[in-house]
Amino acid sequence: MKSKLKPFLALHYNPRLFKKLKDLVCPPYDIITEEEERALRKSSPYNFSHILLKEDGSSYQELGKRFKQWLKKGILIEERESAFYLTLQEFKLGSKTFKRIGFLGLLNLDASIFPHEKTHSTPKKDRYQVIKYTQANLSPIFVVYPRKKNEVITLLFKSLKNKPPFIKFRHKGILYQIYKISQPQKIRKIQKYFENIPLFIADGHHRFETALKFFRKNKHKLNKFRDLDYILTYFSPQDENLLVLPTHRIINKNLDLNFLKSSLQPYFFFQEVKSFKKLQDLLDKAEIFSFGFVQGKNILFFSLKDKSLIPKYLNKPSLRSYKKLDVFLLHNWVFKDILKTDLKEEDFFYTKSIEELSKLIAKNKNCAFLLRKPDISAVTEIAFEGKILPQKTTYFYPKFLSGLILRKL
């Protein structure tokens, strides 16, 4: 029987050629804006964005050729022994410090794993061409698992207290420490612990489906590839250090403010607030379905008067877990039933940043709905029920950087 998890030969930047990683690594491909991509490419001719993203006017073949040149020149080098890589990300959000632990390893593509997002054909086509011409997992997918007593990764971290990390650097306020675990006994301990642990994909649905498709198309050539039926994965336990930020909705049109207030008044308390900071404070403290609304200089906070006001049809057994998500109630009750809007997917723009949201509102004169942080237990409950979450429900923070550790097929 195949192992659910496997150690791997890590591929990474050559430390003899590069002393600083901050100008080389980049975010995952799907959150890099055009402006950020230009800045990344300028920061270094060896920034990982040159491999991760196909440049306009170039081809996937050229991208694959560049990757192979980097390997040939020793820009990227491969480790000689298979290992798991324990990771610690230390960062601040507001006044609170978080220490998210996790590890990098290979996940069997046939393992029982729960997705939570609908995928789309365009990014899958793009990622398929990338994997086809690089023959590598350039970025890990992000998988979450429930934390149990005597959780193996926590115990291993305790044993590494006084040992120097394999990689240590700071990037945009986040301290990364990565430790190599290559001892057979410790590898077996990790594999055994995860035999019956449920897993769900937090980020990387398109990469997962693409890797599965690549495996199915090439499984007759298994002698050419190495562990083709596995994908590079970052695993993190579900605990207080696993942050899920809200994804706010910007709408490319204005709404009638008086109509909005009068329609929502039977169901929600509302108050006008003077700043985004005050609105954020109210959303953070809210214990019941709440949201903010911004249009022009108007900043409003809406909070549900009573849970009994939520329509009875949302009490169906199939929807009970969804009711715990504000984003579901916003789209399926507030937008559809109360406001009776005809909003379509193309009318929305999404952002996790209130700063970016305020700039876009001022510039484009449109409006926005701001949400509370989604409940991680509700998210995992829906995923483990085999259901799909509404569009842009979660933003797991921080993302795991691309270019830090990758893996050749």
C-alpha positions in Angstrom: 0.0 0.0 0.0 1.3 3.4 -1.0 2.1 6.0 1.7 -0.3 8.9 2.0 2.7 11.2 2.6 6.2 11.0 1.4 9.5 12.9 1.9 11.1 14.4 -1.2 14.3 15.8 -2.8 13.9 19.5 -2.3 14.9 21.9 -5.0 15.9 25.4 -3.9 18.1 28.5 -4.7 21.8 27.8 -4.5 23.0 29.4 -1.2 26.5 29.7 -2.5 25.2 32.1 -5.3 22.4 33.9 -3.3 22.8 35.1 0.2 19.4 36.8 0.4 16.1 35.2 -0.5 13.9 38.3 -0.2 14.4 39.4 -3.8 14.0 35.9 -5.2 10.8 34.5 -3.7 7.3 35.6 -4.7 3.7 35.0 -3.7 1.6 32.1 -5.2 0.8 32.7 -8.9 -2.9 33.4 -8.3 -2.6 36.4 -6.0 0.1 38.3 -7.9 -1.3 41.5 -9.5 0.0 42.9 -12.8 1.7 45.7 -11.0 3.3 43.3 -8.5 4.5 41.0 -11.3 6.3 43.9 -13.0 8.0 44.9 -9.7 9.0 41.2 -9.0 10.5 40.8 -12.4 12.5 44.0 -12.0 13.8 43.0 -8.5 16.1 40.3 -9.9 16.6 38.4 -13.2 16.4 35.3 -10.9 13.1 36.3 -9.1 10.9 33.2 -9.1 8.2 35.0 -11.0 10.3 34.5 -14.2 9.5 30.8 -13.8 6.1 30.8 -12.1 4.4 33.1 -14.6 4.5 33.2 -18.4 5.3 36.7 -19.6 3.0 38.3 -22.2 4.3 37.7 -25.7 6.4 34.7 -24.6 5.5 31.0 -24.7 5.3 28.2 -22.1 8.1 26.4 -24.0 10.4 29.5 -23.3 9.4 29.3 -19.6 10.3 25.6 -19.5 13.6 26.3 -21.2 14.5 29.0 -18.7 13.7 26.7 -15.8 16.0 24.0 -17.3 18.8 26.7 -17.8 18.5 27.6 -14.2 19.0 24.0 -13.2 22.0 23.6 -15.6 23.6 26.8 -14.3 23.1 25.8 -10.6 20.8 28.7 -9.9 18.5 26.0 -8.4 20.0 22.9 -6.8 18.5 19.7 -5.6 19.2 18.0 -2.2 20.7 14.6 -2.2 18.5 13.0 0.4 14.7 12.8 0.8 13.2 14.8 3.7 10.2 16.5 5.1 10.7 20.2 5.9 9.2 21.6 9.1 8.3 25.3 8.8 7.6 28.0 11.3 6.1 31.4 10.2 6.2 34.1 12.9 4.3 37.3 12.2 2.1 40.0 13.7 -1.4 41.0 12.8 -2.6 44.0 14.7 -1.0 43.8 18.1 -1.0 40.0 18.3 1.9 37.7 17.4 1.2 34.4 15.6 3.5 31.4 15.2 2.1 29.1 12.5 3.8 25.7 12.3 3.5 23.3 9.3 5.6 21.1 7.1 6.4 20.4 3.4 6.0 16.9 2.0 4.5 15.0 -0.9 0.8 14.1 -0.8 -0.6 11.1 -2.8 -3.0 12.4 -5.4 -5.3 9.4 -4.7 -5.4 10.2 -0.9 -8.8 11.1 0.5 -8.7 14.9 0.5 -11.6 17.4 0.6 -11.7 20.4 -1.7 -13.7 23.4 -0.7 -13.6 25.6 -3.9 -15.1 25.4 -7.4 -12.3 25.5 -10.0 -12.2 27.3 -13.4 -10.9 26.1 -16.7 -8.6 29.1 -17.6 -6.2 28.8 -14.6 -6.2 25.0 -15.0 -5.1 25.3 -18.6 -2.4 27.8 -17.6 -1.1 25.6 -14.8 -1.2 22.5 -17.0 1.1 24.1 -19.6 3.5 25.2 -16.8 3.7 21.7 -15.3 4.0 20.2 -18.8 7.1 22.3 -19.8 8.8 22.6 -16.4 8.0 19.1 -15.2 8.0 20.4 -11.6 5.8 21.3 -8.7 6.7 25.0 -8.5 4.6 25.9 -5.5 3.1 23.7 -2.8 -0.6 23.4 -2.4 -1.9 24.3 1.1 -3.6 21.6 3.1 -5.2 21.9 6.6 -5.6 19.0 9.1 -7.3 18.8 12.5 -4.9 19.0 15.4 -5.0 16.1 17.8 -3.3 15.5 21.2 0.4 14.7 20.9 0.4 16.2 17.4 3.6 14.9 15.7 4.8 18.2 14.1 4.5 20.1 17.4 6.5 17.4 19.2 9.2 17.4 16.4 9.5 21.2 16.7 10.2 20.9 20.4 13.1 18.6 19.7 14.6 21.1 17.3 14.8 24.0 19.7 18.6 24.5 19.7 19.3 23.3 16.2 20.1 25.8 13.3 17.4 25.9 10.6 18.0 24.8 7.1 16.6 28.2 5.9 16.0 31.3 7.9 15.0 34.7 6.5 12.4 37.5 6.9 10.1 38.6 4.2 7.6 41.4 4.5 7.4 41.2 8.2 7.2 37.4 8.4 10.0 35.4 9.8 10.5 32.0 8.1 12.4 29.1 9.7 12.6 25.8 7.9 14.1 22.6 9.4 15.1 19.5 7.4 13.8 16.1 8.7 15.6 13.2 7.0 16.0 10.6 9.8 14.0 7.4 8.7 12.5 7.0 12.2 11.1 10.6 12.3 9.9 10.2 8.7 8.0 7.0 9.6 6.5 8.8 12.6 5.0 11.5 10.4 3.7 9.1 7.9 2.0 6.9 10.6 0.4 9.9 12.3 -1.3 11.0 9.0 -2.6 7.6 7.9 -6.1 8.3 9.2 -6.1 12.1 9.5 -8.7 13.9 7.3 -7.2 16.6 5.0 -8.7 19.5 3.2 -7.3 21.9 0.6 -7.1 25.4 1.8 -5.3 26.8 -1.3 -4.2 25.2 -4.6 -7.3 23.5 -6.0 -6.3 24.4 -9.6 -2.7 23.0 -9.0 -4.1 19.8 -7.4 -6.5 19.1 -10.3 -3.7 20.0 -12.8 -1.2 17.6 -11.2 -3.8 14.9 -11.2 -4.5 15.4 -14.9 -0.8 15.4 -15.7 -0.4 12.1 -13.8 -3.3 10.5 -15.6 -1.9 11.5 -19.0 1.7 10.4 -18.2 1.3 7.4 -15.9 2.4 5.0 -18.7 5.8 6.8 -18.4 6.3 6.3 -14.7 9.9 5.1 -15.2 10.6 8.6 -16.6 9.1 10.5 -13.7 9.7 10.4 -9.9 6.6 10.0 -7.7 4.4 11.4 -10.4 1.3 10.4 -8.4 2.3 12.8 -5.6 2.1 16.6 -5.3 4.2 19.0 -3.3 2.1 20.1 -0.3 2.4 22.5 2.7 0.5 21.0 5.7 -0.7 23.1 8.6 -2.8 22.1 11.7 -6.1 23.8 12.4 -5.4 25.9 15.5 -5.4 29.4 16.8 -2.4 30.3 14.6 -4.2 29.3 11.4 -5.6 32.7 10.2 -8.5 33.0 7.8 -9.1 36.6 6.7 -12.3 37.9 5.2 -12.5 38.6 1.5 -14.5 41.9 1.0 -16.8 42.5 -1.9 -16.5 45.6 -4.1 -19.4 46.1 -6.5 -18.9 47.9 -9.8 -22.0 50.1 -9.4 -23.7 52.3 -6.8 -26.7 51.3 -4.7 -29.5 53.5 -3.6 -28.6 54.3 0.0 -32.1 55.1 1.2 -33.4 51.9 -0.3 -30.6 49.9 1.3 -31.3 51.3 4.8 -35.1 50.9 4.5 -34.9 47.3 3.1 -32.4 46.1 5.8 -34.0 48.0 8.8 -36.5 45.2 9.7 -33.7 42.7 10.1 -30.6 44.6 11.1 -29.5 47.3 13.5 -27.3 49.8 11.8 -25.1 52.7 12.7 -23.0 55.2 10.8 -19.3 55.2 11.6 -16.6 57.7 11.0 -13.7 55.6 9.9 -12.6 52.3 8.4 -10.8 51.6 11.7 -13.9 51.9 13.7 -15.8 49.7 11.2 -13.1 47.1 11.5 -13.3 47.2 15.3 -17.1 46.6 15.2 -16.7 43.7 12.7 -14.0 42.1 14.9 -16.2 42.3 18.0 -19.4 41.2 16.4 -20.8 37.8 17.6 -23.7 37.6 15.1 -24.0 38.0 11.3 -22.7 41.5 10.6 -21.3 43.4 7.7 -20.1 46.9 6.7 -21.2 49.0 3.8 -19.2 51.8 2.2 -20.2 54.1 -0.6 -18.7 57.6 -1.1 -18.2 59.1 2.4 -20.9 56.8 3.9 -19.6 54.1 6.2 -22.3 51.9 7.8 -22.2 48.9 10.1 -25.1 46.4 10.0 -25.7 43.8 12.6 -28.5 41.1 12.6 -31.1 41.8 15.3 -31.9 38.2 16.0 -31.0 34.8 14.5 -34.7 33.9 14.3 -35.0 36.5 11.5 -33.0 34.3 9.1 -35.5 32.7 6.7 -36.7 29.2 7.6 -35.7 27.8 4.2 -32.1 28.3 5.2 -32.7 25.7 8.0 -32.7 22.8 5.6 -30.2 20.1 6.7 -28.1 20.6 3.6 -27.7 24.3 4.4 -27.2 24.3 8.2 -23.4 24.4 8.0 -23.5 27.2 5.4 -25.6 29.4 7.7 -22.5 29.8 9.9 -20.8 31.7 7.1 -21.6 35.5 6.7 -20.6 35.4 3.0 -23.3 32.8 2.3 -26.0 34.8 4.1 -24.8 38.0 2.4 -25.2 36.6 -1.1 -28.1 34.2 -0.7 -30.3 36.2 1.7 -29.3 39.9 1.7 -28.5 40.3 -2.0 -31.1 37.9 -3.4 -34.0 38.1 -1.0 -33.9 41.4 0.8 -32.2 43.8 -1.7 -33.4 41.7 -4.8 -30.3 42.7 -6.7 -29.4 41.2 -10.1 -25.7 41.1 -9.3 -23.6 38.8 -11.4 -20.1 37.5 -10.9 -18.6 40.1 -13.2 -20.0 42.9 -11.0 -17.7 41.9 -8.1 -14.1 42.6 -7.3 -12.5 41.0 -4.2 -9.9 42.2 -1.8 -8.7 41.2 1.7 -7.2 44.7 2.2 -9.3 47.5 3.6 -6.6 50.0 2.5 -6.9 48.8 -1.1 -10.7 48.8 -0.8 -10.8 52.4 0.4 -8.5 53.5 -2.5 -10.7 51.7 -5.1 -13.9 53.2 -3.7 -12.5 56.7 -3.8 -11.1 56.3 -7.3 -14.0 54.5 -9.0 -16.9 55.8 -7.0 -18.5 52.4 -6.4 -19.5 50.6 -3.2 -18.4 47.7 -1.0 -19.6 45.2 1.5 -17.1 44.3 4.3 -17.2 41.0 6.1 -16.1 39.5 9.4 -13.4 36.8 9.5 -14.9 33.4 8.5 -15.2 30.8 11.2 -12.4 28.2 10.5 -14.4 25.5 12.2 -17.4 26.2 9.9 -15.1 26.2 6.9 -13.6 22.8 7.8 -17.1 21.4 8.7 -18.3 22.3 5.2 -15.2 20.9 3.5 -15.3 17.6 5.5 -19.0 17.2 4.5 -17.8 17.2 0.9 -19.5 20.5 0.1 -18.1 23.5 -1.9 -17.8 27.0 -0.2 -19.2 30.1 -1.8 -16.8 32.0 -4.1 -13.9 33.8 -2.3 -15.0 32.8 1.2 -11.5 32.3 2.6 -8.1 33.9 2.5 -5.6 31.8 4.5 -2.9 34.1 5.8 0.0 34.2 5.2 0.3 32.3 2.0 3.3 30.0 1.6 5.9 31.7 -0.7 6.7 30.3 -4.1 10.4 29.7 -4.9 11.3 28.8 -1.3 11.2 25.1 -1.8 10.0 23.3 -5.0 10.3 19.8 -6.5 11.3 18.3 -9.8 9.2 15.5 -11.2 
